[in-house]
Amino acid sequence: MERGGIRYVRQNFWPLRKFQDLSDVNHQVRQWLKEVANQRIHAETRERPDDRLRQDCLRPLPAVLPDYRDSAEALVHKDIRLQFDGNRYCVPHRFVGQRLTVKADSYTVSVFQRYQEIVDYPRCWRRGQTLGAERFERPWPNTARPRSAPVPS
């Protein structure tokens, strides 16, 4: 919906209305659309929305729906992390130094190399989080590793 459409709803539907629940909101808005909003002459098209949007005038949706997800390219740093939307996501080591595509919807963040999905994560809305480190960071060997070896004399 365009900014003007949102303003129209705010100014012409919401004021002075009371609702009992979501079902009541849906009932009232459907009635308002039928009796008021879709009967007016639209300022730009000079047509009633009911006439302009008749079922026989609408074209079918494309066979492949467009990808609606947020999309960005991100560089994989040496620490196997890439940054997206305020968080860091880990990927396998072989992608260090490459630019990968990150796509996100409300529930999932997916990382792609071209068209091949590499990994996906549940969407995290908190900021400053690192996700996937346990999946892709190499564990230290079981043997104790000395911090510094003594210098032979």
N, C-alpha and C positions, 0 to 999 in steps of 0.2 A: 504494500500500500504506500502511496506517495505521501510526502509530508503534508500536502494539502488535504489528502483524504483523511489522514489522522486528525488534522485540525477540524475538519468537517464533522467527524464522529464526536470528537470532544465537545464541540460547541453545540451540536444539534441533537445528539442522542443522550449523552451522560447527564447534563444538568437537570436537576430537580427530579431525578428518578430514584426509586428505592427498589432494592432487590432482596428477595428472601434467600436465594441460593443460586448456584451456577445455572441450574435448569431454568430458573426464572429469568436470569440475564439472557440466556439463549432464546427463550420464548419472546421476550420483549424486543430484542434486537432483530429477530426475524420478522416480527410484525412491523417494526419501524422501517426496515428495508423494503418490505412489500408495499406499505402504505405511504411512505414519505420519501426515503432516499432514492429509491429506484424509479420514482414517478417524476422527480424534478427534471428540469432541463439543465444539463451540465453546462457550465460556463464556457469550457473550451470546445467541446464537441458539438454543442447545440443540439444534442440528442438526449432522450431519456435513456438512462442506463438499461432499463428493461428492453428497450428497442435495440440498442447497440449490442447488447450481450445476449441476444436470442440464441437458443441452442442451435438453430440451423445456420447461424452466422459464425459460430465458433469453429476453429480448425482443431483437428486432433493434436494431441501432444506428440512430440517426436518419439520414435521407437526407443531411442536411448535417451534417458533423462539426463539433463546437464548435471555436472558435479557441483553441488551447492556448498561444499565444504570450504572453510577458510583454507587458504593454501599459501605456502611460503617456501622459499629455498633457504637452506641453512648449511653452514660449513661444519663438518665434523672435525673437532679439535683433537689434539694429541691425547687428551684424556678420555677419548671415545664418546664425548658428549657433544650434542648440538643444542642450540638454544631456540626455544619457541615459546611465545606467549608467556614470558617471565619464568619459565622452568627450563631444566636441562634434561635431555633424554639421551640414554645410552644406546649405542648401536655396536655391532661387531667391529673388531679392530681393523678388518680389511677395508673399512670405509673411511679411515682417518685421512684427512686432507681433501676429501671429496665434498661436493655440494649435493645434498639430497633434498628431495621434496617432502615437505611435511603437510599433511592434510588433516583437518580437525573438524568435527561436528560437536554437538553438545555432549556426547558420550565418549568419543574415541579420538585419540591422536594416532595417526598412522604415518610411518616413514617409508618413502619409496625411493628406489633408484630407477629412474625413468618410469616404466610402468609396472615394475616388480615390487610388491610390498615386501619390506624387510622385516618390520616389526610394528606391532601396535600396542598401545597402552590405553587404560581407562583415562578419560579426560580428568585432569587435576586442575581445579579452579584456584587453589592456593598458589601463591607466587614463591619463588626461591627454592622450589623442590627439585631434587634429582631423582629421576625414575629409571629403573632398569640396571643400576650398578651391579646388583647381585646376579643378574643374568649374564653380563658381558665382561665384567672385570675378572682378570685372571687371579685365582687364589695363590697365595704364597705357598711354596713347597712346605711339606710337613717338617722338614729339618730346620733347626734353628739357624738363623742367618746372622753372623756377627755384624755389628754396626761398623767396626773398622778392624782390619787385620793388623797385628803388630808388625812393625817394620823390622826385617832381619838386620842384625848387626854384623 
